[in-house]
Amino acid sequence: MSGNQELITESTRRRLTERQADTVRRLTDAAVEEIRETGFDGLTVRNVAKRAGVAPATAYTYFASKNHLITEVFWRRLNALPPVPAGGTRRERVNEVLREVALLVSDEPELAAACTAAMLGSDPDVRELRMRIGVSIRRRLEAAMGDGADPRILGALELAYAGALVHAGMGYTSYARMADRLAEMAELILPDPE
């Protein structure tokens, strides 16, 4: 690559070159491995950097905190979802969107709990990612609802998802059960299928 390296991935803090994007990927992958071993409470950016083979100062260049790092993990998984399929009824499409978002980290309970805790963080980088996550989920719901989506219904679905995420994060229900509960909420919120 020349001096004008292609910018391939945008992080919360800045646009990244291919090499920088690889460093961020290694850090996010190492964070998931670290959570599996130590849980969220034992997670530190320093230990993640060590696992990723990166200097701690380099890790802090990309991630201001462990909350920022774990929120980035969730953001990357959400961003990697395939486009919303066009087939089926509106209710079926909305249920599919809610289910895939709810199950994004459900097979890894420690990571799921960490994502919930991290996304409630107050640092500016977490707030920025939380906004991007919210916009992405809203766009997916809008795509599932189709043209002329009622903003009140979209808002109700967003609140149902956010509430379900917090509910699961508090241990009141499993993340897998949360997906089923969201389908129930969508059925109550959405008008009869077209």
matplotlib code that plots the C-alpha trace (Angstrom):
import matplotlib.pyplot as plt

x = [0.0, 1.2, 1.4, -2.3, -3.3, -6.9, -9.2, -11.2, -12.8, -14.0, -13.6, -15.2, -12.1, -10.8, -10.6, -8.2, -5.7, -5.6, -2.8, -4.6, -7.9, -6.0, -4.8, -8.3, -9.6, -6.9, -7.8, -11.6, -10.9, -8.6, -11.3, -13.8, -11.2, -10.3, -14.0, -14.4, -11.6, -11.9, -15.4, -16.1, -15.0, -11.6, -11.2, -8.6, -7.4, -3.9, -4.5, -6.4, -3.4, -1.0, -3.2, -3.4, 0.4, -0.1, 1.5, -0.9, -0.3, -1.3, -4.5, -5.4, -4.9, -7.9, -10.0, -10.4, -11.8, -12.9, -16.5, -15.5, -13.7, -16.6, -19.2, -17.0, -17.2, -21.0, -21.0, -18.8, -21.1, -24.2, -22.5, -21.6, -25.2, -26.6, -29.1, -32.7, -34.4, -37.3, -39.6, -42.3, -44.8, -43.8, -44.3, -42.1, -39.4, -39.5, -39.4, -36.3, -34.6, -35.3, -34.3, -31.0, -30.1, -31.1, -29.1, -26.0, -24.1, -26.5, -24.4, -21.7, -23.4, -20.3, -19.9, -23.6, -23.6, -20.4, -22.0, -25.0, -22.9, -20.4, -23.1, -24.4, -21.0, -20.8, -17.6, -17.9, -16.7, -19.3, -22.0, -20.9, -21.0, -24.3, -25.8, -24.4, -25.9, -29.3, -29.3, -28.3, -31.0, -33.6, -32.5, -32.9, -36.4, -37.3, -36.2, -38.2, -41.3, -41.1, -42.2, -44.3, -43.2, -45.1, -42.5, -44.5, -44.4, -40.6, -40.2, -42.1, -40.1, -36.9, -38.0, -39.0, -35.5, -33.7, -35.8, -35.3, -31.5, -31.5, -33.8, -31.5, -28.5, -29.9, -30.3, -34.1, -34.2, -31.8, -30.7, -32.3, -35.6, -35.3, -35.6, -38.8, -40.2, -39.4, -41.4, -44.3, -43.9, -43.7, -47.0, -48.6, -47.1, -47.5, -50.9, -52.1, -49.9, -50.5]
y = [0.0, 3.5, 6.5, 7.0, 3.8, 2.8, 3.6, 0.4, 0.6, 3.5, 3.2, 5.4, 7.6, 7.8, 6.2, 3.3, 2.0, -1.7, -2.3, -0.3, -2.2, -5.4, -4.2, -3.3, -6.7, -8.5, -6.4, -7.1, -10.8, -10.9, -9.1, -11.8, -14.5, -12.6, -12.3, -16.0, -16.6, -13.7, -12.3, -8.6, -7.7, -9.2, -7.6, -4.9, -3.2, -4.0, -7.7, -7.6, -5.8, -8.5, -11.3, -9.5, -9.0, -5.2, -2.6, -1.2, 2.3, 1.2, -0.4, 2.8, 4.7, 2.8, 2.2, 4.6, 2.0, -1.6, -0.4, 1.2, -2.0, -4.3, -2.0, -2.1, -5.9, -5.6, -2.9, -5.0, -8.1, -6.0, -4.3, -7.8, -9.0, -9.6, -7.1, -7.5, -10.0, -8.8, -11.9, -12.7, -10.5, -7.3, -9.0, -11.9, -9.5, -7.5, -10.7, -11.8, -8.5, -8.5, -12.1, -11.7, -8.7, -10.3, -13.5, -11.6, -12.6, -14.9, -18.0, -16.4, -15.5, -13.7, -11.6, -10.8, -9.6, -7.6, -6.0, -4.9, -3.4, -1.8, -0.2, 1.6, 3.3, 7.1, 7.8, 9.7, 6.8, 4.5, 7.1, 7.5, 3.7, 3.4, 6.0, 4.1, 0.9, 2.5, 4.0, 0.6, -1.2, 1.4, 1.2, -2.6, -2.3, 0.4, -2.0, -4.8, -2.6, -1.3, 2.0, 4.2, 2.7, 4.4, 6.2, 5.4, 1.7, 1.9, 3.7, 1.1, -1.7, 0.1, 0.5, -3.1, -4.2, -1.8, -2.9, -6.6, -6.1, -4.5, -7.2, -9.9, -8.1, -7.9, -11.6, -11.7, -13.7, -15.4, -13.8, -16.7, -16.2, -12.5, -13.3, -15.1, -12.4, -9.8, -11.8, -11.7, -7.9, -7.4, -9.3, -7.0, -3.8, -4.5, -4.4, -7.6, -9.0, -7.7]
z = [0.0, -0.7, 1.7, 1.0, 2.7, 2.2, 5.1, 5.7, 9.1, 11.3, 15.0, 17.6, 17.8, 14.2, 10.8, 10.6, 8.1, 7.4, 9.9, 12.6, 11.9, 12.4, 15.8, 16.8, 15.6, 17.7, 20.7, 20.4, 19.8, 22.8, 24.9, 24.2, 25.2, 28.3, 29.4, 28.9, 31.4, 33.9, 33.5, 33.1, 36.6, 36.0, 32.6, 32.1, 28.9, 30.0, 30.2, 26.8, 25.3, 26.6, 25.2, 21.8, 21.7, 21.8, 24.1, 26.7, 25.4, 22.0, 23.3, 25.1, 21.8, 20.5, 23.6, 26.5, 28.9, 29.2, 28.7, 25.4, 24.3, 25.1, 23.6, 20.4, 20.5, 20.5, 17.8, 15.5, 15.8, 15.2, 12.2, 10.8, 10.6, 7.1, 5.6, 6.7, 4.4, 2.3, 2.5, 4.9, 6.7, 8.5, 11.9, 10.8, 9.6, 12.8, 14.9, 13.0, 13.5, 17.3, 17.6, 15.8, 17.9, 21.1, 20.3, 19.1, 22.2, 23.9, 23.4, 25.6, 28.9, 30.3, 27.2, 27.1, 30.7, 30.0, 26.9, 28.9, 31.7, 29.3, 27.2, 30.3, 30.7, 30.7, 28.9, 25.6, 23.5, 24.9, 24.4, 20.8, 20.2, 22.0, 19.7, 16.6, 18.0, 18.6, 15.0, 13.5, 15.4, 14.4, 10.7, 10.9, 12.4, 9.8, 7.0, 8.6, 8.9, 5.3, 3.8, 6.0, 9.3, 12.2, 14.3, 17.5, 16.7, 16.0, 19.3, 21.2, 19.6, 20.5, 24.1, 24.2, 23.0, 25.4, 28.4, 27.5, 27.3, 30.7, 32.1, 30.9, 32.1, 35.6, 35.6, 35.5, 32.3, 30.0, 26.8, 24.8, 26.7, 26.0, 22.2, 22.8, 25.0, 22.3, 19.8, 22.2, 22.6, 18.8, 18.5, 21.0, 19.5, 15.8, 14.1, 12.6, 9.8, 6.3]

ax = plt.figure().add_subplot(projection="3d")
ax.plot(x, y, z, "-o")
ax.set_aspect("equal")
plt.show()
